[in-house]
């Protein structure tokens, strides 16, 4: 605290000393500044003592975690991982930031090493999170491409508003199952229209409404006059969304039979309109829009799942949000050099995403990872 007090009266014609003047008022103005860039070094001195009775020497136990003559502590390691997994910086830039902001000069290799070390320490977290996700009532799933050394891989996610688990693979059924969450899952799976999820027959499926609205918009914008059904179907879905949201806000457990009947009637009307506007050609083959109509017909129950179970959201936005860091990483740091690097990224993002959903600070949980 720095106090500023006038020494003499500042009014013209006076100038009297104010050393003994009565304090009239006080105001505070604070300036928040960066701490000095100087690392804190704790030196542990292990002192051996010779016994005066038996002449033998006793040595103290080495403190937990102090394994070398000189080493970086948990806070430094946590900060290095934070720059990579939370802010997606390349390894060299992460090392530069550590030096510039913290005064800790680390190498690019050190950042790479501690990122891998952090991912390895999260094995129990991955197993526990997978087990918790497997028994959820509603689960979101999605995948997004990621480039690794010029090749295309996919990052898969299984998540809820409280949990996130990502894993790396291709895009096949086996790759989806490799996360060890979805096989045998018996809850409701919210997903997009990717066909590889169909083999998960133990689950009930719910189709993301946002994806469906985009499909309908694409058909309608190409031919507004000839594809009016798409606008009607989109309005039906949005009406159903509003109805379910109002019910949830009102604290209701379900829509009434009349509400569900009305929504399904509107849905059927939009389907009939779509078939009328998109008859098959002379060989019986449907057009692109006609194929979309039949998709809505074939998957009616999956598309309208959110109207019969209010725990099911209208969209799969939860999964898309949890996958967005993959795109941010590629935008900021380009592609991954190795598949292991991508796998480590997926594990660390699972940890930080889950921590954030529980209101935990990213640096705090990373420091805990290296200390407990």
C-alpha positions, 0 to 999 in steps of 0.5 A: 500500500502506497499512501499519497498525502499532500504536504502543503495546501494546494489552494492559491494564496495559502500553502500552509503545511498539512503535517498536522491537518485532519484527514477529510477523506480517503479513496482507493485506486488499485493497480494490478500488475504481473508478479516478478518473473523469478522462479521460486527455488526450494532447496532440500538439505538432507543432513546425515547425523552420527549417533554419539552412542553407537557411532552409526549414521542416520540419514533423513528420508528424501521428501516425496517427489524430490528425486533428482539433484535439480528438477522442476516442480509440479507447478512448472510441469502443470504450466507446461501442460496447460500451455499445450492442452488448454491453449493449444500452443506448439511445443516451441512456443509453449517453452518460450511462453514459460520463459517469458512469463514465468522466468522458467527457461525450459526446453521444447523437449521438456514440454513434450516429455511432461505432456506425455507424462501427464497423459500416462498418469491419467490411466485411472481417470480414463478407466473411471470416466469410461465406466461412469459414462457407460451407465448414464441415462443419456449419452452424446457421441460424435467424431471429427477428423484430425490430421496426423503426419499427413494421414487422416485419423478421427477423434471420437467423443462420448460425453454428458454435461458432467463427463468427457472422454475422447479417444483416437481411431478411424471411423469404423464400427470397431473404432467407435467401440474402441473407446469401451463406452458404447458397446453394451450401452443401454441408455439413449445415444444422441448422435448424428446420422452417421451409419456406423452407430447403427450397430449399437442396438442395445441403445435407443438412438436420438438424431441431432435436430440441428443436423436435420435442420441443416439438411432441410435448409440445404434442400429448401434453399436449392429450390424454395418453390419445389421443396416447400415441405422442407420448410414445413418439416423444419418448422415442425421440428422447431415447434416440437423443440419449443414445446419440450423446452416450455415443458421442462421450464414448467417442471413437467416430466413429459408432454401430454398425449395431446401434445405428442399426437399433435406433433406427430400429426404435423410431422406426418403432414410434412412427410406427405407433402414431401412425397407429393413434391418429390415423386420417384422418376420413371425408373422408381429412383428417388431424387436427393430431396426424395431420399431425405423425405424417406430418411425422415419417414424411416427414422421418425421415432429416433428423430422425435425421441426428444418429444417422448423423453424430456431428458433427451436434448434436441441437439448433439451440441454437447458432443460438438462443443467437447470436440471443438478443441481438436479444431482449435489445436489444428488451427493454432498448431497445425497437425500432429506429428505422431499418433501418440501425440494425438492420443495424449491430446485426447486424454488431456482434453478429456481430463480438462473438459471434465474438470471444467464441467465440475467448476475446477481450475485447469492449472489446479487439477494439472498440479494435482495430477503431478502431486497426488 
